[in-house]
Amino acid sequence: MHRKLKLIKVIFTPLTLGGLFGPKAVSGYLAGVIVSGVQMAISSSNSGGAWDNAKKYIEAKNLKVSDQDNDINDKFLTPN
């Protein structure tokens, strides 16, 4: 159900914009979608790399914690 609704939105948003506001609005909408999609892809790839580096740093036992925190892997690397 949700997947079909998303597909309908993807198809009908440019058509509705074109019908209501003309081809310039559709070209502006599509350009904005492409630019924001590229920005999201770059941000996601950089964030994923930073997350992986932090995980490797913790796994290498480089992170200093207080004595009361016995197992750092349980604290930082396992989901809650």
BELRA-V391066 format. One record per residue. RES is the residue in one letter. PHI is phi in radians with two decimals (none if undefined). PSI is psi as a letter, one per 40 degrees, with the letter a starting at -180 (* if undefined). D_FIRST is the distance of its C-alpha to the first C-alpha in Angstrom with 1 decimal. Layout:
# BELRA-V391066
RES&PHI&PSI&D_FIRST + RES&PHI&PSI&D_FIRST
This chain:
# BELRA-V391066
M&none&d&0.0 + H&-1.13&d&3.8 + R&-1.17&d&5.5 + K&-1.16&d&5.3 + L&-1.12&d&6.3 + K&-1.14&d&8.8 + L&-1.09&d&10.1 + I&-1.10&d&10.7 + K&-1.11&d&12.6 + V&-1.12&d&14.5 + I&-1.37&d&15.6 + F&-1.54&e&16.5 + T&-1.11&d&18.2 + P&-1.12&d&21.2 + L&-1.14&d&21.5 + T&-1.16&d&21.6 + L&-1.05&d&24.0 + G&-1.12&d&26.1 + G&-1.20&d&26.3 + L&-1.49&d&27.3 + F&-2.08&e&29.4 + G&1.75&i&30.4 + P&-1.19&d&30.5 + K&-1.15&d&32.0 + A&-1.19&d&29.1 + V&-1.16&d&26.7 + S&-1.15&d&29.1 + G&-1.15&d&29.4 + Y&-1.09&d&25.7 + L&-1.16&d&25.3 + A&-1.10&d&28.4 + G&-1.13&d&27.2 + V&-1.13&d&23.9 + I&-1.16&d&25.9 + V&-1.11&d&28.5 + S&-1.20&d&26.3 + G&-1.16&d&24.3 + V&-1.13&d&27.7 + Q&-1.09&d&28.8 + M&-1.14&d&25.8 + A&-1.13&d&26.5 + I&-1.15&d&30.1 + S&-1.10&d&29.6 + S&-1.15&d&27.3 + S&-1.19&d&29.8 + N&-1.17&d&32.7 + S&-1.15&d&31.0 + G&-1.13&d&30.2 + G&-1.15&d&33.8 + A&-1.14&d&35.2 + W&-1.10&d&33.2 + D&-1.14&d&34.4 + N&-1.11&d&38.0 + A&-1.14&d&37.9 + K&-1.11&d&36.8 + K&-1.13&d&39.6 + Y&-1.10&d&42.0 + I&-1.19&d&41.2 + E&-1.12&d&41.4 + A&-1.40&e&44.8 + K&1.10&f&46.0 + N&-1.52&e&47.0 + L&-1.44&h&45.5 + K&-1.59&h&48.2 + V&-2.24&i&47.3 + S&-1.24&i&49.5 + D&-1.15&d&51.2 + Q&-1.32&e&49.1 + D&-1.59&g&45.9 + N&-1.30&d&46.7 + D&-1.99&h&43.7 + I&-1.19&d&42.1 + N&-1.10&d&39.5 + D&-1.16&d&38.1 + K&-1.34&d&38.1 + F&-1.86&d&36.5 + L&-1.85&e&34.8 + T&-1.84&h&32.8 + P&-1.19&i&29.6 + N&-1.34&*&30.1
